[in-house]
């Protein structure tokens, strides 16, 4: 499985970016797909997950809910993340991965993946 992320950049707080992830080596439509991010000095965390097929079910961590929207185009083997109202704390390297899943922890939703296939990521930097 190969994934290639793109669309990152430098944006001011309150701005928007749209990330893309093109996947190959898998039957794209039949896999959940998700976005993950890793800020300097922090562990990688799941951000959002969309279910396989039509993507009717979507999941977001609390910190991005209402600001980020995940979507997929199965004809193009491409996953998207529309990020609005960006905050400096959204600054991170963003990655996509297949086979994500969501589980509720005591107080929050945690998004993880069963995949070990990662791309190079795309850097998102939000200035204050």
N, C-alpha and C positions, 0 to 999 in steps of 0.2 A: 504494500500500500504506500502510495506517495501522496503527500498533500503539499500544496504551495499556497501560502498566504500572501495577501497583498492589500494595499489600501491604507496602510498606516501613514502617519505623518505628525507634524507639529501643528497644534491648534490651540487657540486661546480657550480659556474656561468659558463654558456656555456654547461652544461650537459643536460641530458635527463631523463625523467621519463614517464612511461605509467600508467595512472590511469584506474581502472576498477570499474564499478558499476553494481551490480546484483540486479535486481528488481523482486519483487513478489507481488501477490495480484492485478495484473492488466493485461490486455491484452496488453502485451508489444509492439507488432508491431504496434498497433493502436494509440500510444501516441507519441507526440513529447517528446524528452528527452534532458536534458540540464545539463551543469556543472556550478556551482556557487562557489564563494570563499569568504572567510572572513578573512581579516588580522586583527591583534590585534588593537583595537581602531577604527576600521573602520566598516562601514556597509557592509553587504553581497552584492556582486555584481554578476551579470550574466557574464559568460565568453564565453559560446558557446552553441548553440542549434542546434539540428538535427531534421528534420521533421520525421513524422511517416512513416511507410512502409519501403521502400528501403533506406530512408535517402538521397535522391537526393539533397535536399536543406540543406545547412549548414550555420551557421551564427557565426561570431566571433566579439568580441569587438576589437577596433582598437589596443589596447595594446598587443594583442596576435596574431593578424592576421599574417600569414606567419610563425609563430613559433609553433602553436598548431594545432592539427588535431583531430576532433571529428569523431567517427564512432560508428556503432552499429552492433550487431550480434543478430538478432531476434530469431534465433534458440536456443540461450543460454540466452535470456533475459538479455543481458549484453551491457552496454554502455562503451565506451572507450574514453580516452583523451590522445593522444600522445603529449607530451610537449618536444620540442627541444629548444636549445639556451636559456635555462632558465636564468633568471635574479633575483637578490636579491629581486626586487619588486614583483616577483611572489610568494614570501613566504606567505603562508596563509593556512587555513584549507579549503579543497576542498570538496564540496558536489555535489551530483547529485539530480535531481528532475524531475518528469514528467511534461508534459503540459507546457513546456516553449514556449515563443514567443518572437519575436524580433520586435522592433519598432524604427524608426529613430527619434532621438531627433534633436535639431537644428544643432548640429555639430557632432553627434556621434550615433552609434547604441547602443541601450539599450536592454538587454536581461532580461526578467522577467519570472515568473512562476505563474500559477494559483493554484499550489499544495501547501498544507500545510504539506506534508509528507516529513520529512527529516531524513537522517541517522545520524550516528555519525561523518561522515566525515573522511577524511584522510589528515594528515598533510604533507605539502610540505615545506621544508626549503632549501633555496638556499643561500649558503655562497659566499661571494665575494672574 
